[in-house]
């Protein structure tokens, strides 16, 4: 009996966790860079309805031999040369890919058929393919043997302006049944920001370019097909070349709009470096280096942004760009794995001030197991904030400080956890240092009365309007009281960790909006996904960022979907608020907690 059922395996592989089409394309760009390519092209072939029908990723790398191509489409094959026993030759712990899942997994996550042409200098063009439907139908169980096959004319005409490089690889996706975005311009817009951030170092250093092109189904290029003004905070590329996107804002010539009022001898970057240090990690009897770098906005640039008639720097196109990059950027082999937004940084503050700081950690592939790097290179699951974790020794005594915790973990053989706790402490210290500097940064015009509304404020506005309508039927607990905004301000400081300045700003904003509901992010008291509190006539919807629903579902949503989902939670908040009978209210609270536990179990299974 076969160890793997091909039909069931290929069906499972199609839902392998790629966040979206941009990340799947990025997986193939990894292969191109690893093959020594200095250019990768992404060709989007449109049908008559303007929807993308096929996608080709083409590079000028070293290409693959017939033997290598024979295994490249196999799941679990590394795509690198091996000896007679199957051992990888010239193993290098610093390379981006080593899991052997990239090409087939990324491809079938978007399409049912993937075809590959590859050629080396002075060698014939070899061809192979993988067809999901043929595997499901049982047409074949083993990978087809590569054969010599000419590249189709439409690919020859479209790729590299009709001049095929001496060596390279073409991957063609067709029968695109799982694309997240169907239109070329949308696919490019969504990919530009993400791919530009992932490969910012390669792009900025001139090591590799990534260019999107739109063609008809015959391979004829469509000019200006990617131009759109929808993303006003991104400096759009008119030629389809992906611009670098540096969340530390220490790089010039990126997707950030040109900075206002720069002098010729002035630094062309929005931020300046705050800290840059390395940590030596001992693991498996070897020393490994982890680097941490941080940055903060330059006050003189903020002043120039404010001079552009924006009473709040955050409301400007530069501020919105920074908000979209808020988080901890995790780098590995020069490529970003992910931007962690649900750990370390406080999203409730991100809309106002924390967007003006940047933080990056660089980890080596040799520590993949420690950091929990996934085979699709999108996550470092074990990298998180351990400051709220309690640690106890063998006698049940709570360990109070980091040296004690690290010594105990090492003594019990939990070296991986000790490394993660130590790294977590270094990250938190770096963020604390940034926040101290941030307190002195002025991002609004003096005497400005402008209140910037975030998406969470919009949730409050919508739900508040619903409260008002429902008030005619049932006043509920919130609307039946006069709102005490001063008491709300005090609660922000005492309960939610705001400093006095931040709490006052939040209070003033809620009062200016005449809102009676506020969205906050914090670990809930009963570990439920969300809870509902009434603070002096103001309903507080508290979303638990540690719950699986938030980490695996909400954090991956589009902004508009997040807004809708939070409005739904707001409706539940209103349901609890209208319940004036205490026993019924306790039943609803228990139902909410039970539902949270059940859905977290299901997300664990996913």
N, C-alpha and C positions, 0 to 999 in steps of 0.2 A: 504494500500500500504506500502511495506517495506521501511524503511528509507534508506537502502543501497541495491543496486543491486549487489549481490555476484559476478556475472560474471565481471561486469565493475570494481568493487572494486579490485578483485584479479589481473586483468590486470594492473590497476593503481599501485597496491602495488609492482609489479615486477620492476617498474622503480622508486624506492623510494629514490634514491640519495646515495646509498652506493658507495664509490669511486671505489672499486674494490673487488676482492675475498678475499684479505687479511683482509680488514675491515669487511666483512661479517663474516669471521671465528672469528675475534676478538670479535664480538658481542656475539657469543656463549661461547667464553672463559670468557667473563664477567659473564655470567650465571653460569659457572662452579665455578669461584672464589667466587661469591656471595653465592653459595651453600656450601662453605667451602672446596672445592677441593684443594688439594695441588699438583695435577698433572692433566693435560689435554693432551690427545693424539689426533693428527690429522692423520687419516689413509687415504692415497691416494691409491685407487684401480685402477690399470692400466689394460687396455685391451691389446690385442695382438699388436696393433699399437702404444703402449707406451703412448697413451693419457689417461688422468684421466677419468674414467667412473663413479666412485662414490667417495664420501668423507664422512668419519665418524668422528665426534668429540665426544670423550669419556672422561668422568671424573670420579673421585672417590669422588664426593661430597655427600651431604646428600640424594640425590634422591628426587623424588616427590611422594606424595600420589596420589591415583587414582583421588581424587577430584581436586587436583592441576593440574594434567596432563590433566584433562578434559578441563581446561581453558587455559593451557599453549600455545596451538596452535591458540588461538583466538586473533584477532587483537584488541589491546586496553586493553588486560588483562595484569595485572602486573606480573602474575606468582608467586604471594605470597598469603598466606592464608588470608581469609576474614571472616568477621562475617556474620550473617544471612542476613544483609542488604547490603552486598557487600562491606563493608568498609575494607580497608587493615588493618590487625592486626600488631601491633608492627612497625608502620611507623617509618622509620629512614631516616632523610634527608641526611645522609652521604653516603648512599649506591649508587653503580654505576648505577643501573637500576631502573627506576621508571615509565617509560613511557608506558610499556606494549606493546611494538611493536617488541622487539628484536628477539625472536626465529622465529616467522612466517615471519617477514619482511626480515630479513637477509637470511633466507632459500630460499624464493621464488625469491629473487633477483638473485639467482644463479642456481636454479633448479626448475623442475616442480613437484617433489615429495619429501616430507620430512617425514621420519618415526622416531618415538621416542619410546625408551624403557627406563623405569625408575624403580628403585627398592630401597627400604629402608631396613635397617637391619631387618632380619627375616621376610621379607614381600615378596609377590609374585612379579614377574616382570610384570608391566603393560605396555600396548602398545597403541599408537594412531598414526594417520597419517594425512597428508594434501596433497591432490593431485590437482594441478592447473587445469589439463585437465578435471578431473571429475567435478570440480566446474563450469568450462566454459561450459561443456556439460549438466549441470543441474542434474547430478547424485545425488547430495545432496546439501542442502542449510545450514544444521546445522552440526556442528562438530560431527564426530563419537564418540560414547561413548568409553572410554578406556576399553580394555579387557586384560585378562591375556594371554600372548603369550611368547613363548620361544624365546630367542635370537638366531639368525642364527649361524650356526657353524663357518662360515668364520669370523664373528665378534668376537666370543668367542676365536677363535684361534689367531686372530691378536691383540686383545686388551690386553694391560697390560701383554704382553708376555704369554698369555693364562691363567692368573690367575685373574679372575674377582673379583673386590673389593667388600666388604660387602655391599656397597651402591654406587649408581652412576646413571649416565644417558648416553645414547647413542643417538646421533642424526645422522641419515643417509640421505645424499642427493643423489638422483639418477635422471636420465634424466637431466643431467647437460647441459642445453642449453645456459647458459649465463655466463659461466666461462670466465674470462679475459685471463687466461693462461692455456693451455691445457696440457702441459708437467709437470710432477712431479718436475723435477729439477728447472724449471723456476718458478713454483708456490712457491716452497720453497725459492728460492733466493729472489723473490719479497716480500714474507711474512716475511722473517727473519729480514730484516732491519726495517720494519714498526711495526710488532708485538713486536719485541725486544724493540723498543722505547716506544710503548704504555704501555707495562707491565714491564718496566725496574725496577720499585721499587719492584714489587712482585718477579721478578726473582732474583734480586740482594740480597733481604732480605731472600731468600730461602722459601718464603711463597707458591710459586707455580711454577711449571715447565711446559713448553709447548714443546712437542716433536712431530716432523713429522716422519711418517714411510711410506714406499712404499710397497704395497702388490700386488700380482696378484688377479684375481677375485675370487680365492678360499681362499684367506686369508693368503697365504704363503708370508712371508716377503722377500723382495729383499734387499740384503745387498749392501751398497755403491751406492745406486741408486740416492742419493741426492748430491753426491760429484761433484763439478764443479769448475773450475778456472776462470770462467767468471768475477766474482766480486772480482778483486784482492785487492780492498781497504777494503774489509770486511774479517775479520778473520773467515773463514768458520768453521761451526760445522760439524764434521765427523759423529756424532751419531744422527743428526737430532734435537738435543735440541736447542731451540732458545736462543741465547745469548742476554743479556741485551744490549741496545744501549742508552747510556746517552748523549744527546746533550750538556750537561754542562761539560762533560768529567771530572767529579769529582768522578767517580766510577771506581774501578779496575775490572778486569776480565769481559770485555765486548767484543763486536764484533770488537772493534778497535784492530789492530795488536799490538803485544807486543812492548812496547816502547824500543828504542835502548839505550844501555849503562847505564841501571839503576843499581845503587848500592843497596845492600840489605837493607840499612837503609834509602833509598830515597823514597819519596812519589811516588806510582805507577800510578799517574794520570797525564794526559797531561795538564789539566787546574788547576788553583787554584781559590778558591772562591773570588769574588770581593765584593759583597754585599749580605746581607740576612736580610730582614726586613718584618714586617707584617703591614697590614692596617686594622683598625677597621671600619666596614661599618654598619651604622644603616639602617635597612630596615624592614618594617612591624613590627615596634616596638620591634625588636630584634637586637642584635649585631652579626655580621658575620665577620669572619676573612679571609682576602685575603693575601697570602704570595707572595713575589717576591724575586727571588734569581738570581744572575748573576755570571759569571765566565770569566776568561781570560787565554789564553795560558801562560805557564811558559817559560820564555826566555831561561832558561838552557836546556829545552827539545827541543825547536826549534833549538838551536845550535846543539844538538845531531842528530836531524833529518837532518839538513844540512850537517852534517859530513858523512851521508850515500850517498854521491855523488849526492845529489839533490841540484842544484844551487838555486832552489826556494822551500821553504818548502811546498808551496801550490801544487806543482807538485808531491809530495810524496804520498804514499798510506794513510798516516795519514792526510795530507792536503785535499785529495779528500773525505775522510770520514767526515771531519769537514764541507766541503762545502755541502755535502748531508744533513747535519743536521742544516744548517743555517736558523734561524728564531726564533720566539717566541713560546716556547713550553707551551701549555695550559694544565694544569693538573687539574683533577677533581676526587676526591675519590681515589687518588693514581694511576690513569690511565690517559694517555694522550688522550685528545680529538682531538687535531690537532697541527700541527706545522705551525704557520701563517708566510708565506713568502712574502705576498703582502702588508703588513702593517708594519710600524715602521722601518724595516730594508731596506736598499737601495741595491737592487739586483745588481746594476751596480758596486758596490764596493765589493760585496760578493765574487767574484772570486779571489780577491787578499787578502784582509785583514780581512774583517768582519767575515770570517769563523772562525777566532781565538778567537771569543767571544761567550758566551752562555747566554741565558736568559730564565727564566722559571717563569710562574705565576701559582699559585695554587688557584683555586676557589672552594667554597663549592656548593653542589647541591642545597642548599637553595637559591642560587642566580641565578639559571638556567634561570629564566624568565628575569632577568635583563641583563644577558650576551647573551641571545638568543641561548641557548643550544638546538640543534635539537634532535628529538626523536631517531635518530640513533647514537647519541653521537659522531658525527664526526666534529661538528663545534660549535663555539661560535660566531655567526654571528654579534653580537653587539659590540664585542671587536675590536676596531680599533683606528687608530690615528685621534684624533679630533683636532690636532694642526692647521690644515688648514681650519677648520670650522669657519665661522663668526657667532657670536651671537649678537642679538640686543634686547634692552628692549622694553617695550610697546610703547615708543614714537619714536622708530626708531633709537635711539642712539646706536652706536656700542659699545659693552662691550669689554674693552681692556685687562683685566687681569683675571686670573683664579678665585680669590675670588669673584669678581663682577659677573662673569658668573655663578658660583655655587649658589650664593645668589639669583640671578634672577631665575634660573631654579627651585630652591626649592620653591620660592615664587609663582611660577605658577603651582606647582604640578608635575613638571617633575623630580621627584626624581631619576628615573631610569637613565635619561640622565646625571644628576648631578653626579651620582656614576661613570658612564662610563667616563665622562670628567676628573674626579679626578683621576681615575685609569690610564687613558691614559697619563696624565701629569706625574704620578709616573714612568710609563714605559719609557717615553721619557727621563726623567731625568736620570734613570738608564743606558739607552743606551748612553747618552751623557757622563756620567762618564766613561763608558767602552771605548768610543772612545778616550777620553783624555789619558787613559792608553795605548790604542792601538797605539797611535802616537809614543810611545817610544819602540815599539816592532819591532825588526828587523827580517824579515822573508826571506831575501835573502842573499846570500853570498856577501861579499864585493867585489867590482869590477866585479860583475857578469854581463854578457851581455845577459843572457837568458831572453827571453820574453815569458811569459806563455800565450798561446792562450786559450780563453774561447769559449763556443759555439756561443756567439754573434760575436766573431772575425771570427769564421768559416762562419757565415752568411755573414759577410763583404767580406771574401775571395771569396765565391761562387758568390755573387752578383757583386763584383768587376770584376770577370772574365766575367760575363755577360755584364757588362758595356763595357769592352774592345772589345768584339765581336760586340756589337751593335754600337760601335763607328764608325765602317766602314760604317754604314747606316746613323746614326744621332749622332753627337757628344754630343748633349744635353748641358745643362747648366754647369754640373759639369766637364766633361772631357774637355770642351772647355777652362777651366781656369786652371792655375797652382795652385796646392794645396798649401795653406798657412797654414802649420801645426802649426806655432806659433800663428796665429790668432785663430785657432781651440782650442789650449791650453788655450788661454785667455777666449774664450767663455765657456769652461768647468767650469772655476772658476766663471765667472760673471753670467752665465745663469743657469748652472746645479749644482751649489753648491759644486763642487770639491774643496779640498784644493790644495795648490800649488804643493805639492809633488805628489798627485794622478793625477792631471791634466798633469804634466810633464810625468809621467809614461804612461798614456793613449796616449799622443801625440807621445812619442817615439815608442810605440808599433804600432800605426797606421802607422807611417812613416816607421818603419822597415818592416812592411807587405806590404808597398806600396799600402795601401788600400785607397779608396776614398769614403767609406761609413762606417758610424758608427751607432750602435744601442744604443739608450738611453731610459731610463724609467722616465717618468715625467707626471704630469697631463697636458693635452694638453690645448692650449689656447681656443679652441672652444668646448672642452669636447668630441671631436670625439675619436674613438678608437685609431687612430694613425694619425700622421701628418708628412709631409716631409719638411725639411728645407735645404737650401743650405748655407753652411758657408765657404766662401772663397775656393771654389773648392772642398768641401767635403760635400757629402749628409749625412744628419743626419735623420735617421728613428726614430721618437719618439713614443714609445708605451705607452699608457695611462693605468697605473696600476689600476686606479679607475674605468675603464670601465668594464661593466658586461662580455664582451667577454674575457677580461684578467682574471678576478677573477673566473669566472665559467667555462672557457673553456681552455685557454692556461695554466693556473697555474696547471691544473690537467692532462696535457698531459705528455706522455713519452718524454724524452729528444730528441730522434730522430725525434718525430713528431713536437715538438716545433721548431726544426731546420728547418724542411721542411716548416712549416707554416710561419716562419719569412722570409724565402727565397721568399715565395709568396708575402709577404708584400714588400720585396725588389724589386720585379718585378714591383709592383705598383709604388714604389718610382722612378724606372727608367722611367716608363710611364710619370709621371709628369715631370721628369727631361728633357725628350726629347721634351716636349711641349714648344716651343719657343714663340708661340702666346699667349699673356697675357690673352685674353678673353677665349681662350680654356683652359688655365691653371686654371683660376678661375672656369670654369665649372667643371673641374675634382676635384678641392678642395671642391666645393659644393656637388658634387656627393659623395665624400668620407665622408663628414660630415653627409649628409642625410642617407647614408647607415649605418653609425655608430649609428644614432638615431633609425633607424628601427630595426636593429639587437638587440640593447639593450632592446627595448620593447619586442621583441620575447623572449629574455633570461629571462626577468622578468616574462613572462608567464610560462616559463619552471620552 
